[in-house]
Amino acid sequence: MAFTVQNDIGTQAGANSYVTSTEFKEYHKDRGNSVSAYSTSQIQAAIVRATDYLDLRFAYIGERSQSPQDTEWPRTNAFDIEEDLVNGVPTEVKEATYEYALISLSATINPIPLRDDTGQTVTRKKERVGPIEEDTRYTEGPVFTMPKYPPADLKLIRRGLVIQGGTMRRAD
């Protein structure tokens, strides 16, 4: 699949990114983050992973603009925390994409949870061969929690783009 950036009306077929690699480089250059060690194809792959993470991690306000649409943004009937209508792909979504993509260049941002033979999610596994020792710790509860990245997550939350603790409805 080719690297394809979504447009502001949601009609870009095969879209798998919210930003271009040039925008990514400019954003990080402005913040003093060096990304020159990475090729354009590495950056594009990281941006696609970041876009996937954004689309899987959060439930957003409003509804997708188009049917079908390959990304979660843009959306219709999306009103932010100030009750302003959100048009196109919001700046906060783009900035979160830049942040998640940078993380994705050096780490797995959406890890597959480690599970034991019973299906329980393992949070820590320690083994020692001599003398034999084994220590396995599990998550509390049956649900895997996706990792959180506050600098990027808060961009979306503070604008009110993410549904938290139930359904947000606009008061008329």
Stockholm file with secondary structure:
# STOCKHOLM 1.0

chainA/1-172         MAFTVQNDIGTQAGANSYVTSTEFKEYHKDRGNSVSAYSTSQIQAAIVRATDYLDLRFAYIGERSQSPQDTEWPRTNAFDIEEDLVNGVPTEVKEATYEYALISLSATINPIPLRDDTGQTVTRKKERVGPIEEDTRYTEGPVFTMPKYPPADLKLIRRGLVIQGGTMRRAD
#=GR chainA/1-172 SS CCCCBCCTTSCCTTCCBSSCHHHHHHHHHHTTCCCTTSCHHHHHHHHHHHHHHHHHHCCBSSEESSSSCSSSCSEESCBCTTSCBCCSSCHHHHHHHHHHHHHHTTSCSSCCCCBCTTCCBEEEEEEETTTTEEEEEECSSSCCCCCCCHHHHHHHHHHTCBCCSSCCCCCC
#=GC SS_cons         CCCCBCCTTSCCTTCCBSSCHHHHHHHHHHTTCCCTTSCHHHHHHHHHHHHHHHHHHCCBSSEESSSSCSSSCSEESCBCTTSCBCCSSCHHHHHHHHHHHHHHTTSCSSCCCCBCTTCCBEEEEEEETTTTEEEEEECSSSCCCCCCCHHHHHHHHHHTCBCCSSCCCCCC
//
